[in-house]
Amino acid sequence: MALNWPEATQRRLRAFAETRDWVRYHDPRSLLLALVGEVGELAELYQWQTDEPPDQARVQDEIADVLIYALRFAEVAGVDVAAAVAEKIDRNEQRFPALPLEEGQ
């Protein structure tokens, strides 16, 4: 069976951490705090935004950091990311039904 994107990325991230002996630091609490820090760095790019958008390369880097820590956290916490996201979307579709389209849309 082919790996989905989250699983393949999690394997790559785990290998990255293992080859640097960082896995011992990747407990749920530490990963969660790192994730919160990265979300803060992303938010900082928009905090006092004027008409000038933030540098796209910085936004891209911070989003990547957020996803990296979220994926590592999910793996350590035993969460199947693909299944969790699919199930959450299913629940949201039930909680928030689509609005009927008006004619001409």
N, C-alpha and C positions, 0 to 999 in steps of 0.2 A: 504494500500500500504506500502510495506517495505521501510524503509529509506535506501538511498545509503550511502556509507562510508562517504563522506563529510558531509552530513546532520546529520548523527548520531554523528559524531565527533563534529560538531558545536553545537549540543544540549548539549553534555557533557561539552564542553568548556564554553558555556553560563551558565550552571548550576554551574560549578566551580566558575565562576566570580560572579554570583548572590549570592551564599552562603558566599562570602567573601566581598560583597558590593564593588566590583571592576568595575561593569558595568559603573558606572559614569565616570570612567577614560578611558573607551573604545570607545572614539570617533575616527573617521577615521584618523585624523592627528596623534594622539598619537599612535594608532595601527600601522600606516605606519612607523612612526619613530622607533618604537620598532622592527618592521620587518627588517628595514634597519640595525639596530644595530645587530640583530641576523645573518643576511647575512654576515655582517662584521666579526662576530666571527667565522663563518664557513670559510670564506675566509682566516682569519688569520691562520687557521690550515694548509693551503697550501701555504701561502705567500712566505715563504723562504724554501720551501720543498727541502730536499736533496733526496738521494736515499731511505731514511727511510720514509715509509708512516706514516701519522699521526695516532694517537691512534684511533682505530675504534669506541670505546665507546664514545669518544669525538665527532667524526664525527656524529655518530648516534644521540647524544643529540642535537647537533647544527641543524641538519636537522629537528629533531622533533620541536625545537623552531621555526625555519623558517616556517614550515607548520602550527603550532599552530597560530602564528600571522597572516599568510596569510589567514587562515580559519576564524579567528575572524574578520579581516579586511573585507573580502568578505561578511560575514554575516551583519556586520554593514553598509556596502556600498550597501546592497541589491543585491548582485551578487549570482546567482545560480551557484555554482562552477562546478558541474557535467555538466550542460548545456553549460556553458562558455568554458570549456575545450573541450567538444565534438565539439562545433561549431568552435573553433579555429583549431582543428585538421582537420576538414572538409575543412576550408579555406586554410590551409597549403597544404593539398593534392591537391587542385586545383592550388595553386600558384607554387608548386614544384612537378610536376609529377614524379612518380617513373621512374628510368632509366630502360631501357630494359635489361633483364638478358642476359648475353653472354652464349653461349653454354658451357656446362660443369660446370655451377654454380648451 
